[in-house]
Amino acid sequence: MKIVTTAKIRRDLREDLVASFPNVTFSFNTSIEEAEQELSTADAIITYGEDLTDKHIKQAKQLKWIMVISAGMEKMPFNAIEEKDILVTNARGIHATPMAEYTLAMMLQVSRQTKGIIKQEQDEVWSRKLTMTELNGKTVGILGAGAIGSEVARLSKAFGMTTIGLNRSGESRSYFDTIVTYDECNKLLSQSDYVVSVLPHTKETDGLLTGESFKTMKKDAVFINIGRGTVTREEILIDALNNNEIAHAVLDVFETEPLPKGHPFWKREDVTVTPHLSGISPEYQPRAIGIFKTNLKVYLNKGTNYQNKVDPARGY
């Protein structure tokens, strides 16, 4: 079996793969361009999921499995993949810890006026006029009650918060007081002090939050987006802020990335901008490769119980 990487893998993880699977041939590359000459003989590919095209899938005549070491799948050439019945797995769930910690940090930042405190410190201003609030007793509504959303809910419980989650099925999940379906989304929006979107980019989630959605939220609500920037349109969010329909937005993802210089989000006091880093952690690759190793054992033993198997027809 030959496995080709199109992503730069840490040296210690490369060495571990070679030692753990001595009967497998690994071709480690740092880009799709570097890997192209190996694609025709690849049985499996490890990728971040943003570099493969229809052309590459056609080149990879022996390809049977693609391991995407990220959770985002919107750039994958799924039509070509489905035509060739190629197995796809991803690293869904590995972001739960860093992204949940980021979310709680940002909730605390807003409630404890961190931006204002830093500004006062820089200006050498001693003032206790900043309004402090607590997370305790507040409600957090989490759009996407999967692995990441569940970890946000678990940590929120430690602060004495009520948790409402949204998922497709409406089935209950641990650490959530209430689960709603997409049809009941307004119930979540109207009751939440913090609305956290962890949603991926799909046809169902694209533009999910409309102008009416923000009008449904509490006037002092905080919107935190760590999923995909396409869950709403930026002009809609700006209008909501201008009309005081919500109090603050914490944005780690955007419709266009990097966020262009001069964009109005940069200068607004009621917006916190971070450069798509909520999922960054030194444990990212070890966790992703750990899932790959588990699935490689299943593959080599001709099993079927793959972790994080993706449906190409749905794109997730």
C-alpha positions, 0 to 999 in steps of 0.5 A: 500500500502506498500513502501520499501526503500533500500536507507538511506533517511533523517529523516525529509524526512521520517517523512514528507512521513509518515505524508503526506501519513497516509494510506501508510505503509513505511518500511525504510531501509538503504540497500538492505540486510536490505530490503530483508525480506520486498521485498515479500510484497512490492508494491513499492521500493525506490532505488538508482538503483544500488542494485537491481538484477533479484533475488530481482525482483523475490522476490518482488511478489507484486511489481508494481513500482520502484522509482529510486532516481537518474538519472543513470539507467545502473545497473537496471535489466530491463529485469526482470522488463519488464517481470513483467511490473513494472512501473519505474520512476526516478529522472531525472533533479534534478542534473541540478543546481549543475551539471551546477554550477560545469560545469561553475566553471570548465570552469572558473577554466581553463580559469582563470588558477585556478590550476596554481594560487593555485600552485603559492600561495603554492610556494609563487611565485608572477608571472603574466605570467599565460595566462588568457582567457575569456568565453565571445565570446566562444562556448560551445558544450553540448552533451545532451540537456536535463535538465542538458544540458539546465541549463549549456546552460542557465548559459553559456548565462550569460557569453556571450557564444554561445551554441550548443546542441546535442540531438536525435531529433534535436528539438530546446531547450531553451538557445541553439543557435543551436541543432544538432543530433548524425549524426551531432556531428562533427559539434558541436565538431569542433566549440566548445571551450568547449565540455561538455558531460552530456550523460548517459550510453546507447548503443548509447553513449558507446564509442561515442567519438572516436579518430577521435572525438578528432582530430575534436576538436579545439587544444585549446578545453577543454573537460568536462565530467560530464555524464558517463566515458564510452562516450569515452575510457580513452586510447583514451583521453590520446592519444588526450592529448599527441598529443595536439589534445585538451588542457585540460580535466575536468573529474568527471566520469571514466570508473572505479570508484574510479579512481585507484591510479597511474592512469595517470590522477592523475598527468597530469597538463592538466587533472582535476580530481574530484571524481564524485561529480558534482551532490552532493548537500544538496538539492539532496534527497529533490528534489528526494523525491519531485518527488516521492511524486508527482508520489505517488499521481498519483499512489494512484489516479490510474492516468497515468501522471507520472513524469520521467517515464522510458521505461525499453526496452530502459533503460531510 
